[in-house]
């Protein structure tokens, strides 16, 4: 059986959470007569190496930290550091859903956000939901795009560290979004991605036409991007880290060697290999065995 690492990450400013998680998970490890943990980041991240894993171990680990604001994962030691990063943008790499913020400039944010939420939860299909939302923005002046980016869009904590650290280690980093190229091009440059793929909003030179260029990049297109990027690198999806938060990310998350749900909708969180609910995107690096001293800020 492949050895695994049981790794946990606490918020960098919460020493009590780190101390308690170390104690509780340490008891789980001690019951299996394991040596002390390997500390990847002082007062933040530590891990134990398990030669044998089973469902009982997962249950014990989950129970041990169930009331603590820490993230944890049980990951194979083999092929641990990934050579490809494929990441969602909206509410993953950045803090907002760009389409919802655009709708705010049109005075219909609540209406659009309600549709977005249903699509993200997997309650309605992504492609028709995108067409419906974009149609409601017909006539919106193009300057709303730049205003949205300037005034609303921010990289989530750890985003640039995740991308730049993996890139510095030789991984290819690609932003794949069901959002729009206007935003992905800018976010990719800000975070350090090598490339980006997204949908194209159509306009008449002054305002949005209410249409999006077909075919729409949705769930299956994200999966195709993962497979295509892996093939171009001469690797397999097992060599990839995929991260996202919504239902249209689920196929690529499940196909990747390490699929991470970032503050995700329930359908995604329940099926991903690992979850980040309490800490920053840099936690995806600790899951891969990076040490604090290796991170590129």
Order of alpha helices (4+ residues) and beta strands (2+ residues): beta-alpha-beta-beta-alpha-beta-beta-alpha-alpha-alpha-alpha-alpha-beta-alpha-beta-beta-beta-alpha-beta-alpha-beta-alpha-beta-alpha
